[in-house]
């Protein structure tokens, strides 16, 4: 998956919006909350309810998945685009991150509500 494909997929989710809260750092938001950090060579995603659950993905793919700086303790991982994770699995991880963020939103902010 290319970076452009990743950004398009993240922003193609219902209610997803592009934002740049930090200089040159694109994020995909839904309901004002970040669902993905699509960086140049990877993507930061919510990968579990907590850091322990997110760690399971890092154990399964130690060469492609890392804990994200500063927010990894909350269950976010960085996933390399050029790693061994197939595109369909990467899309599934993006979707799971999006779904987790939407589930935490107040109903009035959820897409389609």
C-alpha positions as CSV (number, residue, x, y, z in Angstrom):
1,X,0.0,0.0,0.0
2,X,1.4,3.4,-0.9
3,X,1.2,6.4,1.4
4,X,-1.4,8.0,-0.9
5,X,-3.5,4.8,-0.9
6,X,-3.3,4.8,2.9
7,X,-4.4,8.4,3.3
8,X,-7.3,7.9,0.8
9,X,-8.4,4.8,2.8
10,X,-8.3,6.6,6.1
11,X,-10.1,9.6,4.8
12,X,-12.7,7.5,3.0
13,X,-14.2,6.3,6.2
14,X,-17.6,7.8,7.1
15,X,-17.2,11.2,8.8
16,X,-13.4,11.1,8.5
17,X,-11.7,14.5,8.1
18,X,-8.1,15.5,7.4
19,X,-6.4,17.7,10.0
20,X,-2.9,18.9,10.6
21,X,-2.7,19.7,14.3
22,X,1.1,19.7,14.3
23,X,3.2,21.2,11.5
24,X,3.3,18.7,8.6
25,X,1.7,15.9,10.5
26,X,-1.4,14.8,8.8
27,X,-4.0,13.0,10.9
28,X,-7.4,11.4,10.1
29,X,-10.1,12.4,12.6
30,X,-13.6,11.3,13.2
31,X,-15.9,13.3,15.5
32,X,-12.9,15.5,16.4
33,X,-10.8,12.5,17.6
34,X,-7.7,11.0,15.8
35,X,-8.3,7.6,14.2
36,X,-5.0,7.4,12.3
37,X,-1.6,9.1,11.9
38,X,-0.7,8.3,8.3
39,X,3.0,9.2,8.3
40,X,5.4,9.0,5.4
41,X,6.5,5.4,5.9
42,X,3.8,4.1,8.1
43,X,0.7,4.7,10.1
44,X,-0.1,5.2,13.8
45,X,-3.2,3.4,14.9
46,X,-5.2,2.4,18.0
47,X,-4.4,-1.3,18.1
48,X,-6.2,-2.4,21.3
49,X,-7.9,-1.3,24.4
50,X,-4.6,-0.7,26.1
51,X,-0.8,-1.0,25.7
52,X,-0.9,-4.7,26.7
53,X,-3.4,-5.6,23.9
54,X,-1.5,-3.4,21.4
55,X,1.6,-5.3,22.4
56,X,0.2,-8.5,20.9
57,X,0.4,-7.0,17.4
58,X,4.0,-6.0,18.1
59,X,4.9,-9.6,19.1
60,X,3.3,-11.0,16.0
61,X,5.1,-8.5,13.7
62,X,8.3,-7.4,15.5
63,X,9.9,-6.0,12.3
64,X,6.9,-4.0,11.2
65,X,5.1,-2.8,14.3
66,X,6.5,-0.5,17.0
67,X,5.0,1.3,20.0
68,X,4.3,4.9,19.1
69,X,6.1,7.7,21.0
70,X,4.2,9.4,23.8
71,X,0.9,7.7,23.2
72,X,1.9,4.1,22.9
73,X,0.9,3.6,26.5
74,X,-2.7,4.1,25.4
75,X,-2.6,1.3,22.9
76,X,-1.3,3.0,19.8
77,X,1.2,1.3,17.5
78,X,3.2,2.5,14.5
79,X,2.9,0.1,11.5
80,X,5.4,0.2,8.6
81,X,3.9,0.4,5.1
82,X,6.8,-1.5,3.5
83,X,6.8,-4.3,6.1
84,X,5.4,-7.8,5.9
85,X,1.8,-6.9,6.9
86,X,-0.4,-7.5,3.8
87,X,-2.5,-4.6,2.5
88,X,-5.8,-6.3,3.4
89,X,-4.6,-6.8,7.0
90,X,-3.4,-3.1,7.2
91,X,-6.8,-2.0,5.9
92,X,-8.4,-4.1,8.7
93,X,-6.2,-2.5,11.3
94,X,-7.1,1.0,10.0
95,X,-10.8,0.0,10.1
96,X,-10.5,-1.4,13.7
97,X,-8.8,1.8,14.8
98,X,-11.6,3.9,13.2
99,X,-14.3,1.7,14.8
100,X,-12.6,1.9,18.3
101,X,-12.5,5.7,18.1
102,X,-16.2,5.9,16.8
103,X,-17.3,3.6,19.6
104,X,-15.9,6.0,22.2
105,X,-17.6,9.1,20.7
106,X,-20.8,10.5,22.1
107,X,-23.7,9.3,19.9
108,X,-24.3,12.8,18.6
109,X,-20.8,12.8,17.1
110,X,-20.9,9.4,15.5
111,X,-21.2,9.3,11.7
112,X,-24.7,8.5,10.6
113,X,-26.3,9.3,13.9
